[in-house]
Amino acid sequence: MLQDNLPQTKPYLIRAIHEWCSDNGFTPYLGVAVDASVDVPMAYVTNNQIVLNISYGATDALKMGNDLITFKGRFNGQVKDLMIPVARVVAIYAKENGQGMAFEATEAVFESETVAEEVPAAAPVIALVKRDDAVSEESSSDPETDPPQGPGRGGLRRVK
């Protein structure tokens, strides 16, 4: 098989980390860089990013294909259909310990439809870091410049 015809490894790695989380009793979280190709409730998007619980208990009809991840999820008690292009996934990790994998977001390309809205050329890069449970989300420290605070829950931090 020619190198150009090989499928991307990203969807396989996403499925593998999801399976690892599920097998070990962890909650798989999916970090997504949101643009016009992503179909998620926009009220939950912050800084063009959203983190989704994709455990079997939190989703219905979860399908993780090579190009799209689709499922039904509950937001504020209402069921919503979600569609995430694999190209827009920036991380998958276990909520409990932060172990997982980060990716660069790329533009989602669909042959059957054209995205009307312009996609920004430079997508943010997300890195997984450990953070101390005692550090609150409302802390006065700057999470983009401060180093990780030691063992604790995993979190996402933007790396520029």
C-alpha positions as CSV (number, residue, x, y, z in Angstrom):
1,M,0.0,0.0,0.0
2,L,1.3,3.4,-0.9
3,Q,2.1,5.8,1.9
4,D,-0.3,8.5,0.6
5,N,-3.2,6.1,0.7
6,L,-2.7,5.1,4.3
7,P,-5.5,6.3,6.7
8,Q,-4.6,8.7,9.4
9,T,-3.6,7.2,12.8
10,K,-5.5,9.8,14.8
11,P,-9.0,8.1,14.8
12,Y,-7.4,4.8,15.8
13,L,-5.5,6.5,18.7
14,I,-8.7,8.2,19.8
15,R,-10.6,4.9,19.8
16,A,-7.7,3.2,21.6
17,I,-7.5,5.8,24.4
18,H,-11.4,5.7,24.7
19,E,-11.3,1.9,25.1
20,W,-8.4,2.1,27.6
21,C,-10.3,4.6,29.7
22,S,-13.5,2.5,29.6
23,D,-11.7,-0.7,30.5
24,N,-10.0,0.9,33.5
25,G,-13.0,2.6,34.9
26,F,-11.9,6.1,33.9
27,T,-14.1,8.8,32.3
28,P,-12.9,9.6,28.7
29,Y,-13.0,13.3,27.9
30,L,-12.7,14.7,24.4
31,G,-11.2,18.2,23.8
32,V,-12.5,19.8,20.6
33,A,-11.4,23.0,18.8
34,V,-14.8,24.3,17.6
35,D,-15.3,25.8,14.2
36,A,-18.2,25.8,11.7
37,S,-17.7,22.1,11.0
38,V,-18.4,21.1,14.6
39,D,-22.0,20.5,15.7
40,V,-22.1,21.0,19.5
41,P,-24.3,23.3,21.7
42,M,-22.6,26.6,21.3
43,A,-23.7,27.8,24.8
44,Y,-21.1,25.4,26.2
45,V,-18.2,26.5,24.0
46,T,-15.5,28.7,25.6
47,N,-12.7,30.3,23.6
48,N,-13.7,28.2,20.6
49,Q,-13.1,25.0,22.6
50,I,-15.3,22.4,24.3
51,V,-14.5,19.4,26.5
52,L,-17.0,16.6,26.3
53,N,-17.6,13.5,28.4
54,I,-17.7,10.6,25.9
55,S,-18.1,7.7,28.3
56,Y,-20.7,5.1,27.4
57,G,-22.8,6.3,30.4
58,A,-22.9,9.9,29.2
59,T,-23.6,9.2,25.5
60,D,-26.1,7.4,23.4
61,A,-25.3,5.9,20.0
62,L,-21.6,6.8,20.2
63,K,-19.9,6.2,16.8
64,M,-16.2,6.9,16.4
65,G,-15.4,6.7,12.7
66,N,-12.3,7.6,10.9
67,D,-13.8,11.0,9.9
68,L,-16.5,11.8,12.4
69,I,-17.4,11.2,16.0
70,T,-21.2,11.3,16.5
71,F,-23.4,10.7,19.6
72,K,-26.3,12.0,21.6
73,G,-25.4,13.8,24.8
74,R,-27.4,15.6,27.5
75,F,-26.9,19.3,28.1
76,N,-28.9,20.8,30.9
77,G,-31.3,17.9,30.8
78,Q,-32.0,18.1,27.0
79,V,-30.7,15.5,24.5
80,K,-28.6,17.0,21.7
81,D,-27.1,15.3,18.6
82,L,-23.4,16.1,18.4
83,M,-21.0,15.7,15.4
84,I,-17.3,16.2,15.8
85,P,-14.9,15.9,12.9
86,V,-11.9,13.8,14.0
87,A,-9.8,16.6,12.5
88,R,-11.0,19.0,15.2
89,V,-10.2,16.8,18.1
90,V,-7.3,18.2,20.1
91,A,-7.2,15.8,23.0
92,I,-8.6,12.6,24.6
93,Y,-7.8,11.9,28.2
94,A,-9.0,10.3,31.4
95,K,-10.7,12.8,33.6
96,E,-9.4,11.1,36.8
97,N,-5.7,11.3,36.1
98,G,-5.2,13.3,32.9
99,Q,-3.5,10.5,31.0
100,G,-4.2,10.5,27.3
101,M,-3.1,12.1,24.1
102,A,-3.1,15.6,22.6
103,F,-3.3,16.4,18.9
104,E,-3.1,19.4,16.6
105,A,-6.5,20.5,15.3
106,T,-6.7,20.7,11.5
107,E,-9.4,21.9,9.2
108,A,-12.2,19.4,8.7
109,V,-12.7,18.6,5.0
110,F,-16.0,17.1,3.8
111,E,-16.4,16.3,0.2
112,S,-20.2,16.4,0.4
113,E,-20.6,19.8,1.9
114,T,-18.8,23.2,2.0
115,V,-18.3,25.0,5.3
116,A,-19.6,28.6,4.7
117,E,-17.7,30.2,7.6
118,E,-14.0,30.8,7.2
119,V,-11.8,28.6,9.4
120,P,-8.9,30.3,11.2
121,A,-5.6,29.2,9.9
122,A,-3.9,28.8,13.2
123,A,-5.7,26.5,15.6
124,P,-4.6,26.4,19.2
125,V,-2.4,23.6,20.4
126,I,-3.5,22.0,23.7
127,A,-1.2,20.1,26.1
128,L,-2.2,17.8,28.9
129,V,-0.8,18.8,32.3
130,K,-1.4,17.7,35.9
131,R,-3.0,20.2,38.2
132,D,-3.4,20.2,42.0
133,D,-6.9,19.5,43.2
134,A,-6.5,22.4,45.7
135,V,-6.1,24.9,42.9
136,S,-9.5,26.3,42.1
137,E,-10.7,27.3,38.6
138,E,-11.2,30.9,39.9
139,S,-7.6,31.1,41.1
140,S,-5.8,34.4,40.5
141,S,-2.8,32.6,39.0
142,D,-2.4,32.6,35.2
143,P,-2.9,28.9,34.0
144,E,-1.3,29.8,30.6
145,T,2.1,30.7,32.1
146,D,2.2,29.0,35.5
147,P,3.9,25.5,35.6
148,P,1.8,22.5,36.7
149,Q,1.1,22.4,40.4
150,G,2.0,18.7,41.1
151,P,-0.1,15.6,41.2
152,G,-3.9,15.8,40.9
153,R,-6.6,15.9,38.3
154,G,-5.6,16.2,34.7
155,G,-6.5,19.4,32.9
156,L,-6.0,21.1,29.6
157,R,-3.6,24.1,29.2
158,R,-3.1,26.1,26.1
159,V,0.5,26.1,24.8
160,K,1.4,28.9,22.4
